[in-house]
Amino acid sequence: MYFNYAVISLSIFCIIVFKLSLVSLMVSFQSGDWLFFAVKLMVVILLCYEISKEWLNNLRPKKEAINQTTYDRSFLSVFMAVVGGAMLTAVLNHYLNLGPVIASSLVGLLGVVMMKKYQIPIYCGSFVGMASLGVLANYSGILLAAGLSGFLFLIAGNVFIGFGGKLGAIAYFGTFLAAVLTGGIAETIRPDTVLLDWRLVFYFTLAAAGTYILNKRSVHGAVASSSLVGLLFALFIPFFHDTSAGFLAVGAFCGTFIGMSATSRLKNTGQILLAGIIGSLIFTYTQHYFIGLGGKLGAMAFVASIATAGIFDVMKNKRPH
């Protein structure tokens, strides 16, 4: 039975990554940015390759082991950690007006310090709490999104292990579906002119590399590294930029999720930097779509992480043995 849940979660992740990558591809085409269009087309091909590899190498051969997974009361605790992280972040974000990046970063750090066992589901939930109330209307909508995300978190444990952005993709699923169910999805699309800001590329890749290096050298792990780097960028970018500070800080926070990748997936800083460049392009060309949905940043990082892993897996398979 649990293998069927893994297949369902794999299918959901496929829908998410292809939706974002194809929207980015479409906007590149409409903007006449042919170089970036070619890059995005290659991303789509690499996603197909890496997803098939995930199925053939990491999922299907482990069917019996996955089916032996047993449920216990800890599953409820994990589910509640996702929901709790979402609601606390929403309060910090909207009621205290700290903004989504600072709110999510603080909740992530709080989870590391006070509830280390549940820091990962808490951080996942924090991305739900980043959602705009203009999309989910009220805290009930966020609660619904958190419940949906908590469900996917529970069934997706065996799929795409170690890819940065997976937690955000889980939150994106919950907030997107909640927005559809509550009628707020129409507010998430506002097509406009797309301009590539090279400062975004710089901060995005710098945050990705910084998180990756800190994660490898710190004993506190990926959640603490992403939260800390995201918080630092959110606090210090406004000192160097005025009107664009929020946009750049959000981009940097997105980059930190790539840096959460395990070394089994993205093996060195060079691969992280490449993933950061790809992620920044996806970020740029989807910025006017799915606005206000929690987890969108992580979902974009997830696409970039998978596509980058695909590049190096293809290169590895083409080398003579």
Secondary structure as UniProt FT lines:
FT   HELIX           2..31
FT   HELIX           34..53
FT   HELIX           54..59
FT   HELIX           60..62
FT   HELIX           63..67
FT   HELIX           73..90
FT   HELIX           91..95
FT   HELIX           100..114
FT   HELIX           116..118
FT   HELIX           119..128
FT   TURN            129..130
FT   HELIX           133..136
FT   HELIX           139..155
FT   TURN            157..158
FT   TURN            161..162
FT   TURN            164..165
FT   HELIX           166..182
FT   HELIX           185..188
FT   HELIX           198..217
FT   HELIX           222..240
FT   TURN            243..244
FT   HELIX           245..258
FT   TURN            259..260
FT   TURN            263..265
FT   HELIX           269..286
FT   TURN            287..288
FT   TURN            291..292
FT   TURN            294..295
FT   HELIX           296..318
//
